[in-house]
Amino acid sequence: MTAVAHTSHYDTPYGAFQLNCYPARPDERLIAWCSADTLLLEETHQRGTPGPGILVVNDLHGALCVALEPQALWTDSALAVLALRHNEYANMRTQTRIVWSTEKPPTVPELVVLRIPKQRPLFEYQLSQLAHLLPQRTTVLAAGMDKHLSPHTAAILERYIGPTQRHRGYHKARLFSAVRNERRAPEYSGTATYHCEALDAELCALANVFSREKLDMGARFLLEQLPTVAPAETLIDLACGNGILGLVALKQGVASHIAFCDESAMAVRSARLNASRIFPQDSSNISFFQGDGLIDYCGKPAQLILCNPPFHLQHTVDDFAGRNVLEQCSQHLQPGGRLYLVANRHLDYQPTLRRTFDRVEKFVSNARFNIVLARKL
Ligand SMILES: C[S@@+](CC[C@H](N)C(=O)[O-])C[C@H]1O[C@@H](n2cnc3c(N)ncnc32)[C@H](O)[C@@H]1O
């Protein structure tokens, strides 16, 4: 389990709660709630809607669900669910029902309380789904931090849901309310595809998946090195996104058994869709896992891990996200196992890897990226 950081005390109209971030960073005071959460909680409290009538969307660390005790949380993120579970436990709350972003919310809420995601395709996908679910006159309360909001937020809400009000700002956050009207909302799946030359196939990715429309430059550099990677039987594509690294490794015979792992439900679903379309005959050799890195991964140890790690933590560029994912790698490698990691040159993961691997070296680099090879003897 990742270390637990200082607890932050959050006063809300629903009571006072002790909240932690997840993943937590030791010796650092990170606040597990923000003023967008406060705006949403104050407005919901004024309206008096009881928890079982509320659907919460995109709660980041559980501040909304712990206070509101809603009917469900609709989210794409396993990290957000882990944060919520820690905070429910700490505040003696019952566990909120989770509905993954890849599923439709099961019941019709009286009120939707939504943290606006930074990724616009995800936001539009969620609004389009909600628009088809919500009866007329249902309200969607949406809030975000100013620095992450598009100038078109109100117009987007209006297009999918109905008449939208832009409310007051508070501590660099903004609240909107949109009321579902009778107009038919546009369909928006947010799915994107691109042609992957190495696979000679189209790769698809759902709305919240990294690099949905084109091959990431770091991933491209790692793929260019695959012909020099000694083949292995088992491989983990860690932080897999649409599954590009593992799928190309399978195609090139670098490995025959692949596990695709990511914290995003949409990433894991995209990798699954791509694998079953491109390699239908290999389904018994391919597995999928959604979670925080490999912390709760229970597949067999692999001989090889390929990783293009995350460099954002929630909304912030932060190498802690990558270090967190890498910490468990060596435990899930067999003796003699190897990890190949691609990272921007300014992000140095070698000290983290040296703590758990026997040998760590720079494998190759170009003007933008380093590939690091870490070995377990
Ligand atoms: C830089 S992208 C790489 C995606 C893909 N492998 C590629 O090369 O295009 C990093 C991925 O890490 C995932 N991620 C972020 N934090 C994670 C965590 N704690 N555990 C597992 N995956 C995580 C993100 O959802 C994202 O898909």
The ligand as a Gaussian input file, in Angstrom:
#p B3LYP/6-31G(d) Opt

LIG

0 1
 C        1.897000       8.128000     -21.108000
 S        0.427000       7.133000     -21.135000
 C        1.011000       5.722000     -22.053000
 C       -0.090000       4.996000     -22.787000
 C        0.391000       3.970000     -23.818000
 N        1.219000       2.952000     -23.191000
 C        1.170000       4.664000     -24.925000
 O        2.391000       4.520000     -24.950000
 O        0.542000       5.375000     -25.738000
 C        0.344000       6.607000     -19.474000
 C       -0.844000       5.740000     -19.077000
 O       -0.738000       5.508000     -17.671000
 C       -2.028000       5.363000     -17.125000
 N       -1.883000       5.544000     -15.676000
 C       -1.790000       6.683000     -14.962000
 N       -1.608000       6.414000     -13.659000
 C       -1.595000       5.075000     -13.547000
 C       -1.479000       4.190000     -12.449000
 N       -1.286000       4.647000     -11.207000
 N       -1.536000       2.868000     -12.703000
 C       -1.715000       2.397000     -13.942000
 N       -1.839000       3.195000     -15.022000
 C       -1.775000       4.511000     -14.826000
 C       -2.839000       6.412000     -17.873000
 O       -4.224000       6.099000     -17.824000
 C       -2.241000       6.303000     -19.280000
 O       -2.980000       5.414000     -20.075000

